[in-house]
Amino acid sequence: MYYILNFKILHVNIALMFDIFISIIGIYIFIAVGYIAKATFKEQINERTVTLLSIYFLQIFLTFWGLLKRPIDMTLIVAPMVYLSIILSALVITYLFSRKLFSDKKERSIAMVAALIGNTANLGIPLNIAIFGEDSVAYTTIINLVNIFFLYTFGVYTYSRGNFDIKSSLKNIVKLPILWAAAIAIALNLSGYHPSQTVEKTLMMGAYASITMQLLLFGIYLYDVKLREMNRTLIVWVSGVKFILLPLMTFVLLSFIQLDNTIKGILFLELMMPLAIANVNLTSLYECRPRDMTALVLITSALFLILIFGGVEIIHNFL
């Protein structure tokens, strides 16, 4: 009986790891398409055009679709609040150290916030479904909303500071339509509005087009990336914050608070996500070393493929 039980556990673990691997590979197919398109057509592919289409148009559909998908339940607020508290605490650390480690303003901007903006949507949502089931979607959707607000406030301001003054950087936040779309979508959700099936299908089409466009853009920028030309200190710093500082802070905090183990696991996994491809969009929009950012997304994504299995073990055995 003991050996049968062990075999079943091993079988479940192998199946889980396979699901995680397939989820990641499925996402990377579209990145490969972007890379091949740029390699084939070169200057005929305009990165700036793709960026503008994604940020100013398609991401509006993604925002409405995500925020109107289900009613906002106040009982779900605890998980995103814990997530935000960890991100803001880490921001204090990255702010202090980035000013000492990097003299270049653009590198300093990347060092400050890049590692704090993880891929909680394209990668985080499907991986959590693979590990925790569809019940995780309620939590990952709200956590992703917090991540979006952090990205389009602190992220926009910080990346803008590479080329703009403080006043212009603050204006850049207000100019982005995704924040206004999010505010309207939240108001509609709280008022009880639920989109019809036809409207939801339209929003879903735009949402998936937005996700696909971001993956393609990542592949397009990947074509021109030259890792040898990058600042190694920046690579080590961003990777260290993402895979050492954030998981350690999360583990310590979750050890001292009372939460359902599933919620703890979701939080730990979400904060371990590699850099979000949306970082590439914003650094491209504000000309803040987008190719360096693309390389960092690539490096953290590759490291994640190795470290995720250790992360899953921590979730199952210690949280």
C-alpha positions in Angstrom: 0.0 0.0 0.0 2.9 2.4 0.8 4.5 1.9 -2.5 1.2 2.3 -4.4 0.6 5.6 -2.5 4.1 6.8 -3.3 3.6 5.9 -7.0 0.4 7.9 -7.1 2.1 11.0 -5.6 5.0 10.6 -8.1 2.5 10.3 -10.9 0.7 13.5 -9.9 4.0 15.4 -9.5 5.2 14.3 -13.0 1.8 15.3 -14.5 1.9 18.7 -12.7 5.4 19.4 -14.0 4.4 18.4 -17.5 1.4 20.8 -17.4 3.7 23.6 -16.2 6.2 22.9 -19.0 3.5 22.8 -21.7 2.0 26.0 -20.4 5.3 27.8 -20.7 6.1 26.3 -24.1 2.7 27.3 -25.5 3.4 30.9 -24.5 6.9 30.9 -26.0 5.6 29.8 -29.4 4.3 33.3 -30.1 7.6 34.8 -29.0 9.3 32.6 -31.6 6.8 33.9 -34.2 7.8 37.5 -33.4 11.5 36.6 -33.6 11.1 34.9 -36.9 9.0 37.7 -38.4 11.7 40.3 -37.5 14.5 38.0 -38.8 12.6 37.6 -42.0 11.3 41.1 -42.8 13.8 43.1 -40.7 13.2 46.9 -41.1 9.7 46.2 -42.5 8.6 45.3 -39.0 8.2 48.5 -37.0 8.5 47.9 -33.2 7.1 51.3 -32.4 3.9 50.7 -34.3 3.3 47.4 -32.5 4.0 49.0 -29.1 1.5 51.9 -29.8 -1.2 49.5 -31.0 -0.8 47.3 -27.9 -0.7 50.0 -25.2 -3.1 52.5 -26.6 -5.8 50.2 -28.1 -5.7 46.5 -27.5 -4.9 46.6 -23.7 -8.1 48.5 -23.2 -10.0 45.3 -24.3 -7.8 43.2 -22.0 -8.6 45.5 -19.0 -12.3 45.5 -19.5 -12.4 41.7 -20.1 -10.4 40.9 -17.0 -12.3 43.3 -14.7 -15.8 42.4 -15.9 -15.2 38.6 -16.0 -16.6 38.1 -12.5 -18.0 40.3 -9.7 -15.4 41.8 -7.4 -15.7 40.1 -4.1 -14.3 42.0 -1.1 -13.2 38.7 0.5 -10.6 38.5 -2.3 -8.8 41.7 -1.2 -6.5 40.1 1.4 -4.3 38.3 -1.2 -3.6 41.4 -3.4 -3.0 43.6 -0.3 -0.3 41.1 0.8 1.1 41.1 -2.7 1.2 44.9 -2.8 2.8 45.2 0.6 5.7 43.0 -0.4 6.2 44.8 -3.7 6.2 48.2 -2.0 8.6 47.0 0.7 10.9 45.7 -2.0 10.6 49.0 -3.9 12.2 50.8 -0.9 15.2 48.4 -1.1 15.6 48.6 -4.8 15.3 52.4 -4.7 18.1 52.8 -2.2 20.5 50.3 -3.8 19.9 51.2 -7.4 21.0 54.8 -6.8 24.3 53.5 -5.5 24.9 50.8 -8.0 24.0 52.5 -11.3 25.0 55.9 -12.5 23.1 55.7 -15.8 19.6 57.0 -15.3 18.0 54.5 -17.6 19.8 51.5 -16.0 18.8 52.9 -12.6 15.2 53.1 -13.7 15.2 49.5 -14.8 17.0 48.3 -11.7 14.4 50.0 -9.5 11.2 48.5 -10.8 11.7 45.8 -13.5 12.0 42.9 -11.1 8.9 44.0 -9.2 6.7 43.8 -12.3 6.2 40.0 -12.9 4.3 38.2 -15.6 1.2 37.6 -13.4 -1.1 37.4 -16.4 0.2 35.6 -19.5 2.2 33.1 -17.4 0.9 33.5 -13.8 -2.7 32.7 -14.5 -2.3 29.5 -16.6 0.4 28.2 -14.3 -1.7 28.7 -11.2 -4.6 26.9 -12.9 -2.2 24.0 -13.6 -1.1 23.8 -10.0 -4.1 24.9 -8.0 -7.0 24.5 -10.4 -9.5 27.0 -11.7 -10.4 28.2 -8.2 -7.1 30.2 -8.3 -8.4 32.4 -11.1 -10.4 34.6 -8.7 -7.2 35.4 -6.8 -4.8 35.7 -9.8 -7.1 38.1 -11.6 -7.2 40.5 -8.6 -3.5 40.2 -8.0 -2.9 40.9 -11.7 -5.0 44.0 -11.4 -2.7 45.3 -8.6 0.3 44.4 -10.7 -1.2 46.4 -13.6 -1.8 49.5 -11.4 1.8 49.2 -10.1 3.1 48.9 -13.7 1.1 51.8 -15.1 1.9 54.2 -12.2 5.3 53.5 -10.6 6.5 51.7 -13.7 5.4 54.4 -16.1 6.8 57.1 -13.9 10.2 55.4 -13.4 10.7 54.4 -17.0 9.7 57.9 -18.1 12.4 59.4 -15.8 15.0 57.9 -18.0 14.1 60.6 -20.6 11.6 63.0 -19.0 11.5 65.3 -16.0 9.2 64.7 -13.0 6.3 66.7 -14.3 6.4 65.1 -17.7 6.7 61.6 -16.2 3.6 62.3 -14.1 1.7 63.4 -17.2 2.7 60.2 -18.9 0.8 58.2 -16.3 -2.4 60.2 -16.9 -2.1 59.9 -20.7 -2.3 56.1 -20.7 -5.8 54.9 -21.5 -5.5 51.7 -19.5 -5.8 53.4 -16.2 -9.0 55.2 -17.3 -10.3 51.9 -18.7 -9.6 50.1 -15.4 -11.4 52.8 -13.4 -14.5 52.6 -15.7 -14.5 48.8 -15.6 -14.3 48.7 -11.8 -17.1 51.2 -11.5 -19.3 49.1 -13.9 -18.4 45.9 -12.0 -19.3 47.4 -8.6 -22.6 48.8 -10.0 -23.6 45.2 -11.0 -23.1 45.4 -14.7 -22.4 42.1 -16.4 -21.6 42.1 -20.2 -23.8 40.1 -22.5 -22.3 37.1 -24.2 -21.8 39.0 -27.4 -20.0 41.9 -25.7 -17.9 39.4 -23.7 -16.8 37.7 -26.9 -15.7 41.0 -28.4 -13.8 41.9 -25.3 -12.2 38.4 -25.2 -11.1 38.8 -28.8 -9.4 42.1 -28.0 -7.9 40.7 -24.8 -6.3 37.7 -26.5 -5.1 39.9 -29.3 -3.4 42.1 -26.7 -1.7 39.2 -25.0 -0.5 37.8 -28.4 0.7 41.2 -29.5 2.8 41.5 -26.3 4.4 38.1 -26.9 5.1 39.0 -30.6 6.7 42.3 -29.6 8.9 40.5 -27.1 10.1 38.2 -29.9 10.7 41.2 -32.3 12.9 42.9 -29.7 14.6 39.6 -29.0 16.1 39.6 -32.5 18.3 42.6 -31.8 19.4 41.6 -28.3 23.1 41.3 -27.7 23.8 39.9 -24.2 27.5 40.6 -24.4 26.8 44.4 -24.5 24.7 44.4 -21.4 25.8 45.6 -18.0 26.4 42.4 -16.0 25.8 44.2 -12.7 22.3 45.0 -14.0 21.6 41.4 -15.0 22.8 40.1 -11.6 20.9 42.7 -9.6 17.5 42.2 -11.4 17.8 38.4 -11.3 18.8 38.6 -7.6 15.8 40.8 -6.7 13.4 38.6 -8.7 14.5 35.1 -7.5 16.2 35.8 -4.1 14.9 38.9 -2.5 11.2 38.7 -3.4 10.8 34.9 -2.7 12.6 35.4 0.6 10.5 38.3 1.7 7.3 36.4 0.6 8.3 33.3 2.5 9.1 35.2 5.7 5.9 37.2 5.6 3.7 34.2 4.8 5.2 32.3 7.7 3.9 34.8 10.2 0.3 35.4 8.8 -2.7 33.2 8.9 -3.9 32.4 5.4 -5.3 29.4 3.5 -2.4 27.4 2.2 -3.7 27.7 -1.4 -3.7 31.5 -1.2 -0.1 31.3 0.3 1.0 29.2 -2.6 -0.6 31.5 -5.2 1.1 34.5 -3.7 4.5 32.8 -3.6 4.1 31.7 -7.2 2.9 35.1 -8.4 5.8 36.9 -6.8 8.2 34.4 -8.4 7.0 35.1 -11.9 9.7 36.2 -14.4 9.7 39.8 -15.6 6.5 40.9 -17.4 6.7 41.4 -21.1 4.8 44.6 -20.5 8.1 46.0 -19.2 9.3 45.8 -22.8 6.3 47.8 -24.0 6.9 50.7 -21.6 10.6 50.9 -22.0 10.0 50.9 -25.8 7.4 53.6 -25.4 9.7 55.9 -23.3 13.0 54.8 -25.0 14.4 53.4 -21.8 16.7 50.7 -23.1 14.0 48.3 -24.5 16.6 45.9 -25.8 18.2 45.6 -22.4 14.8 45.0 -20.9 14.1 42.3 -23.5 17.3 40.6 -22.6 16.4 40.7 -18.9 12.9 39.2 -19.6 14.6 36.5 -21.6 17.2 35.7 -18.8 14.6 35.7 -16.0 12.3 33.5 -18.1 15.1 31.0 -18.7 16.0 31.0 -15.0 12.3 30.6 -14.1 12.1 27.4 -16.1 14.7 25.9 -13.7 13.7 27.5 -10.4 9.9 26.9 -10.8 10.2 23.3 -9.8 12.0 24.3 -6.6 9.3 26.9 -6.0 6.6 24.2 -6.3 8.4 22.1 -3.7 8.5 25.0 -1.3 4.8 25.6 -1.8 3.9 22.0 -1.1 6.2 21.3 1.8 6.7 24.6 3.7 3.8 26.9 3.1 
